[in-house]
């Protein structure tokens, strides 16, 4: 179980770097720093400010890529996607920079 979890964590980290390098005018780091998007515990991005169309497009693109990456990791490790999403969400929330947003049970808050 530990080896499988470690393998998933390594794969998530590698894929994370690839997925977060997007071709949008607004980068993921900029969107996070400007409080437009934040990390959710389910492994996906969410809109802190849903009225920003550019941020919404970025979220959809990144989440689509993350979903594909999570599916690939789950298949390679003979586990379900929910386990991969949960682990990725934990890592994303842990690695969120201070001042950026994370979504918790009570809604969005700055880390």
Secondary structure, 3 states (H helix, E strand, C coil): CHHHHHHHHHHHHHHHHHHHCCCCCCCHHHHHHCCCEEEECCCCEEECCCCCHHHHHHHHHHHHHHHHHHHHHHHHCCCCHHHHHHHHHHHHHHCCCCCCEEEECCEEEEC
